């Protein structure tokens, strides 16, 4: 276990700090900030009745971009699998596998949906379509088959749908720390 925090009660402050430093950066060519996108994703998951692990994953799904310091570089990093891997690796030190693996697979989930749902790409914003294309586009049939049998594929697909909807402008949003109870419930106990 990493030593970036002293106890699980410090975990919400750790993750909030990562986001709050970049709170006003625009999110990857979208009309919302990094903070707005993260909080909206968590709000959508919460409204859907998702488990705390899913709400935490929705809140933290782009933490890899913040760790890499790359949130402002829309088309280079919007959907690269590297930010998903970095985020998943970071979160695995602190959170249950359901959180870390959903984050690790959320970029692949977008590519899977583009391959398996004929209308999916049309639901994406222009910036998200550019990012999809830059990230490799729709999966091949072979890639989709391999993705679908991954242990956390269903969780990642659900996360992806929340993320795709979390780009609304001018919403009144709660504080990041209002999700602390979900973050704590999704934390590793070892």
Secondary structure, DSSP 8 states (H G I E B T S, - for coil): ---SSSSGGGHHHHHHHHHHTTTTSB-TTSSSBHHHHHHHHHHHHHHTT--HHHHHHHHHTTHHHHHHT-TT-HHHHTT-HHHHHHHHHHHHTTB-HHHHHHHHHHHHHHHHHHHH-TTHHHHS-HHHHHHHHHTT-S--HHHHHHHHTSTTHHHHHHHHHHHHH---SS-----GGGGHHHHHHTB---
